[in-house]
Amino acid sequence: MAKDDWRRTGQEAYLMEAELQYIDEYVPHSGACEHENCCFCSEKISADEDDLNSGYCTIDGEERTWICSYCFDDFQDEFRWKVQEV
């Protein structure tokens, strides 16, 4: 991906070589929020049929960072993500 891609906002600082897991059916992680947004393109990820229902998220810590499948495909080689089997 080009270094001037509009979706880049410094994710290298916290997502380089991150461990992710693929979630094929979104379920809220906490009761406070019923959706997440991709940290690259801000696409909404939720259980709602009008939104994306799956994606990749970080597995370390309480705060999860989400990446939609489209952005995952675009950035996976550069960021060298490791996807854990669930």
KAGI-V415396 format. One record per residue. N is the residue number from 1. OMEGA is omega in whole degrees, 0 to 359 (NA if undefined). Layout:
n:N omega:OMEGA
n:N omega:OMEGA
This chain:
n:1 omega:180
n:2 omega:180
n:3 omega:179
n:4 omega:177
n:5 omega:184
n:6 omega:182
n:7 omega:181
n:8 omega:177
n:9 omega:178
n:10 omega:181
n:11 omega:179
n:12 omega:184
n:13 omega:184
n:14 omega:181
n:15 omega:180
n:16 omega:180
n:17 omega:180
n:18 omega:173
n:19 omega:183
n:20 omega:169
n:21 omega:179
n:22 omega:178
n:23 omega:185
n:24 omega:175
n:25 omega:186
n:26 omega:171
n:27 omega:181
n:28 omega:181
n:29 omega:178
n:30 omega:181
n:31 omega:185
n:32 omega:187
n:33 omega:181
n:34 omega:176
n:35 omega:175
n:36 omega:175
n:37 omega:175
n:38 omega:182
n:39 omega:176
n:40 omega:187
n:41 omega:180
n:42 omega:176
n:43 omega:182
n:44 omega:178
n:45 omega:182
n:46 omega:176
n:47 omega:180
n:48 omega:182
n:49 omega:179
n:50 omega:182
n:51 omega:169
n:52 omega:183
n:53 omega:181
n:54 omega:178
n:55 omega:181
n:56 omega:177
n:57 omega:176
n:58 omega:183
n:59 omega:180
n:60 omega:177
n:61 omega:181
n:62 omega:178
n:63 omega:179
n:64 omega:176
n:65 omega:185
n:66 omega:177
n:67 omega:178
n:68 omega:183
n:69 omega:180
n:70 omega:179
n:71 omega:175
n:72 omega:180
n:73 omega:182
n:74 omega:188
n:75 omega:188
n:76 omega:181
n:77 omega:181
n:78 omega:183
n:79 omega:177
n:80 omega:180
n:81 omega:175
n:82 omega:181
n:83 omega:180
n:84 omega:175
n:85 omega:180
n:86 omega:NA
